[in-house]
Amino acid sequence: MASNSTWGSRIGFILASAGSAVGLGAIWKFPYLAGNNGGSVFLLSYLLFTFTVGVAMLISEYVIGREGRMGAIGSLKKVVGKHWGVFGTVGVVTAFAILCFYSCVGGWCIKYLIDAFTGTGIVSNADELNKNFGSFVSNGALAYFYQIIFLLANAVIVSLGVQKGIERLAKFLMPVLFILMLILIVRGLTLPGAVKGLEYLFKPNWSGFTSSAIFNAMGFTFFSLSLGAAVMVTYAGYLSEKVNLLTSTAWVAFLAIMAAVLGGLMVMPAVFAFNLSPTAGPGLTFVTMPAIFSQMPFGVFFAILFYFCLVVAAITSSMSMLEAVVASLLDYTRLSRAAVTWITTALAAFIGLFCTLSFGSLSDFKMFGKNVFDLLDFLTSNVGMPLSEIGFSVAAAWIAWKVTAKQLTSAGPVQSWLLWAIRIVIGILSPLLIVTVVLTGLL
């Protein structure tokens, strides 16, 4: 991490952190989970978990990052102890692995954005859309071409540095993302039958709210805040001591929640207005939505807005993963930021090729019953992120609590009862949540 790297403003840090948290999952994962797990009851559970345990886990990364002023590995070693760097290493490797397969989907988004501009992707026949999507992702050369474009965009941004690259883009793209989402929401809500989509998202459905729904709410909290991937600890390392960590953390959590809810409002009213399936998962993005736009007045225009939103969400999330890797590598090399960025990108492109080919020529190649893409997805979600986050939680609450208390009070006094509550949530509830989510996902 370059010693002179800092955020130019508090809002830049908040928007960049929120941008990391707001990924493609906000568009398709939240609506599906909410609708199938109790509607508003699921939403309330997600809000509760996010503003308690989720915020606590964010704090654990922020305090160590700002105290250490290094990447995830170096900060843990410096603040907690030499052997604790292993949890940072797990986080950095996890961020790199996510970038490798996430860039595949980022490439798909760019391709569909171009198709929206040309009007070629706006087709009403769902079978044809399914066929087109399958044909595209199985075409290794074409899919890899778009993946490379996506990775190059990330490399250019990160190579420019914190203020000129990441912060400048986040300050522009995040407001644009929310504005475009609002435009699409207004349009969707004016469609006949859109109210059914609102009911799907927000109407209490106690029969759908089971123990698994609670686990899903906890899991999505972890997923939606970009925890355990070395990102937040890295971003905190660029933050001024004068910035209030508690309020900044609350803002990041609030924006992440708002993005998920807006993602649901952007998609579901339109899905129900055209009597399509709300449970399509990722297919919602590349099959269901094009069918909707083909039947909607000014559909091409709204398709362009939608896929531009997806590209923005993908880039603000993926550039944070690349930055997490680059920052840690800069701590242990004399190479320039630009050199480390391009070397890391080249490695991600190499491994990413195997992820892309998982849908084509390597689709039959399996490890533990999963192709390369699915295996990396599984390992990062169920092993890497949880293991790294447990390390940060235990370290912040028990090994380096004096540092945590110091960081939380650096911008002003905090009442002792609140500090005590934060410590309990970070050191006890957070690890319990992580273990519960992991076991639920593995069993």
N, C-alpha and C positions, 0 to 999 in steps of 0.2 A: 504494500500500500504506500503510495506516495505521501510523504510527510506533510506536504503542502496542500493536500486534497481536502477541501471543506465544502459544505453546502453554502451557497450564497445567501440563503434565507431559510427560516423555519418552514415556510410554506413549501419550499422546494423539497425539503426532506420529507414532509408529510405526503405530498403528492407523489414523490418517487416511491415511498414505502407503500402507499395505497396502490400505485400502479403495479408494483410487484405482486401484491395480493390479488388484484383484479385481473384474473386470467380468463381463458376461454371457458373454464368451468362455471363462471358466473352466468354465462349465457345459456348453457344447456343443463348443467348439473343441478343447480339450485331449484329451478322450476320443477324438474322431475322429482327430486327428493321431497320438496314441499308437498306436491300434489299427492304423492303416494304414501306420505307418512303423517297425515293428519292436518294438512293445510296450515291454518294459522297457529295451531297447537305446535306444529313443528317449528314454525317461524319464531314463536315465543321461546321455545327451548333453545333454538340457535342463538337468539339474542341474549338469553341468560348465560349460556356457555361462553359466548364471545366476550361479553362485558365482565366476566369474572375470570375464568381460567384462561381464555384466549388472551385477554389483556395482560394477565400475569405472565404468560409465556413470552409475549412480546417484550415485556419489561425485562425478563431475565436475559434476553439477547441484547437489548438496548444498553443495559447498564454495563455489561461486560465489554461490549463493543466500544462505548464511549470512553470507558476507563482505559482500555487497552490501546486504542488508536491504531490498531493493526487489523489484518484480516481475521477470519474466524479462528484459524489455527494459532496465530501469533497472539491474539488477544487472550485466548484461554490460557496459553502458556504463561503469559506475562502477569495476568491478573490472578489466576487460580493456582497454577502449578504446571511444571513441565509435562507430566503425564496426562494432564487434562486436554492437551492438544489433540489427542486422538478423537475426541468428540467433534472438534472443529474440522479435523481431516475427513471424518465421516460426512459432515455437512457439506464440505466443499466437493467431495466426490459425488455426493447426491445431487448437488446443483449442476455439476457437469453432466451427469447421466440424464437428468431431466432435460437439459438443453439439447442433448443428442436426439431424444425422441420427440420432444415438444416442438422442435424446429420442423419436423415432418408435418405436423398439423398446421404450423405457421405457414408453411409453403402451400398447403391446401387452401388456406384462407386467401393468400395472395392470388392464387389461380382463380378462385371463385370471384374475387373482386374484379379481376380483369374480365372474366366472363360476364359479370354484371354490367360492366361498362360497354361491352360489345353486344349485350343482349342475348348471347348464345346460351347462357346458363338458365334462362328463365323459361322453364318447361312445365306444363301442367300435369303431365303423365308421371305418376310416382314410379311406375315400373321403369320408365325410360330414364328417370333421374337416378334411380338405384343402379341401373346399368351403366350410365355415364360416370357415376362416382366410382363404381367398381373398376371400370375400364381405366380411369385416370390413375387411381392409386396403385393399380397393378402394373402400370407402365413405369418401370423403374427409372428410365432415363428422364422422362418428362417430370415425374414427381420429384426426382432429385434436383432437377434444374430449379424448380421453385423453392425447394428447401435451401439450396445454396444462396439464392437471392435473399431469403429471409435471414440466413446467418450473416451474410455480408452487411445487411442493414444494421444488425446488432453490433457487428464488429466496428463499423464506422462510428456509431454512437459512443460505444465504450472507449474506443481509442482516443476520442476527443477529450475525455476526462470527466470529472464529476460535474463541474459547473457548466462547462461549454457543451457537454454531451448529454449526460443523463438528466441533470436538473433542468436544463433549457427545454429539452424535449418533453419531460414530464409536466412542466408548467404549461406547455402548449397543448399536449395531447390529452391530458386528463380532463380539463374543462371541455375540450372538443368532444371527447367521448361521452361525457354526461349530457351535453347539449343534444348530440345526435340521438342518444338513447331516448331522451325526452320527446324529440320529434317523432320517432318511431312509435313511442308509447301512445302519444296523442292520436296518431293515425290508426293504430290498432284498436284503440278504445272506441273509435267512431264506427267500426265495422259492425254490422248486424250480428248478434250472437256473441259479441265480445265479453259480455257480462259472465258467461259461463267460464271463461278463462280466469276471471277474477275470483269466482267461487271456488274454482279448482285450487287456486293459490292460497286463498285467505279464509274460506269458510271452514269453521271448526269441524273436524271429522274425527270424533273420538274413537270410532271403530278402527281407524287406520293408525291411531297413535299407540303403538305397542312398545315393548322394551327395545326392539330393533330400531324403532323410530328414534328413540333417545340416543342410541349408539350412533345412528346416522347423523343426528344433529351434532353430537360431539365430534365425529369424524370430519364433518364439513367445516366445523369451526377451525380445526387444525389445518385443513386444506385451504380454506379461504383467506387465511392470514399469512400464508407463505412461510410457515414455521419449520424450523429444522433443516433448512437448506442453505445455511450460512449467509443468507441475504440480509436479514435485519441487523445482525451483529456487524456486518460490513458497513451498511448504511449509517449505523449509529457512530461508527468510528470517524465519520466526517462531520459530526454534529458539535456545535458549540456547547460549552459547559453552561452557558447562560440560558439555554433553552429548557423549558420545563418538560421533563420526560413524561410525567403522568398525563398532562393535557394533550401532549403530542401523540402519545400512545392511544388515548381515547379517540382522537380525531382519525387516526389510521384505521382503528376498528370500525368507527362509524362509517367511513367512506367505503370500506370493504363490504359492510352490510348493505349500504345503499346501492352499491353496484350489483350485488346479488339480487336484491329486490327489483331494481330497475331492469335487470336482465330478464327476470320472470315476467314483468309487466310488458316488456318489449316483445316477448315471444308468445306467451300463452293466450292472450286475448285473440290474436290473429289465428293461432292454431285452432282454437275452438270455433272461431267465426267461419272457418272453412271445413269444419268437421273432420280434422285430421288427428292423428294419434299424438298425444302429449308425452308418450313414454318412449319416444324414439332415441333418447340419449344423444350421442354425438351425431346420429343420423338426422336429428332435428335441424342441425346447422346446414347440412349439405344435400338433404333430400326434401325434408318437409318445408323448409322456408322458401326454397326456389319455387315449389309448387304454389305456395301462397302468393308470392310476388307475381307469378304469371296470371293470377286471377284478380289482382288488385289494380285499380286505376293508378296510373303512374308507377306501375310496379318496378320498372327498370330503375327509376330514381330511388325508390325506397330500398331496392336490392343493393344499390351502390352504397347507400348510407349504412345498411346493415353489415355488409362485408367490410366496409371501412372500419366500423366499430370493432369487428372481430380482429382485424389486422392490428389495430391500435392496442386492444387488450392483450393480444399475443406478444407484441413487441415490448410493451411496458413491463410485462412479466419476465420475458426471456432475457432482456438486457440486464435485469437485476441478477439473474443466475450467472450470466457471463461475467459481470462485474465482481460477484462473490469469488469466482475462481481466479480472475485476474488479480484482484486485491491481495489474496493470499500468496499467489506466486510472486508478486512484486516484493513481498517481505523476504524472499529467499533467493532473489536473483538480482543481478546488476543490469539486466536488460531494461529497455524503455517500456513504458506503458503500451505504446503502439506495437512493439515487437511481441510482448507477452500476449496481447489481445489477439493478434493475427495467428500466432502459434496455437493458442487455445482454440480459436475458431477453426483452424485447419484440422486439429484433432477431433473436434466435435463433428465436423463435416465427414471425416473418415468413418467414425463410429456411426454417425447418423445415416450413412449410406446403407448399413446393414439393417437399420430400423426401417428405412424406406422400402428396402427390398423384402421386408417381412410381409408385405402385402402383394408381392409379385413373385419373383423367381426364388426367393427364400421362404415362401409361405409354408412349405412343408418341413423346414428346418426347425426343430423344437428342442428346447432345453427345459427340463422339468415340466413338460407339457405345454410350454409357452413359446411363441416366437420371440425374436429379439426385442421388438417393440414392447410387447406385453410383459416380458420378463423385466426389462428396465423399469417399466411403469410400476410393476408389483414390488420390486425390490426397493425402489425409492420411497414409495408410499407406505410400505409395511415394515421396512427395516431401517433404511437410511434416515429419513426424517424423524421418526419416533426416537431412535437411538441417540441421535444428535441432540434432540430437544430435551431428553432426560438429563443429559450431561449438563446442559445450560441451566436447567431448573434446579438441579441439586447443587450445582456450583454457586448460583446466585443466592440461594436461600440458606445454605448451610456452610459452605466452605469460604465464600467471600461475601458474607452478609454485610460486613462493615463497608465494603465497596458499594454494594447495592444501596444501602441506606445513604451513603455519601452522595451517590449519583442522583437519587430521588429527591434529595433536599438541597442540591446545589443551586437551584434557581429560586429557592424559598423554603420556609419551614413546612413540614408535613406532620400532622398530628400522630402521636405515638400509636394510638389504636389502629390507625390506617396502615402504618408501617407493619404493625404486628399482623394485621389481616392479610396484607400483601405477601408477607413471608409465609404464612400458612398456605395460602393458595398456590404460591410458586413452589414451595418445597414439599407439600403433601398432596393437595388436590390435583395439581398438574401432572405429576408422575402417575397418579392413579388413573387419570383420564387417558394418558398416553397408553399405559399398559392395557386398559380396558378396550380402547379402540383397536389396538394391535391384535389382541386375542380374539376380538369379535371378527376382525377381518380375516384372521388365519383359520378360525374354526368353521 
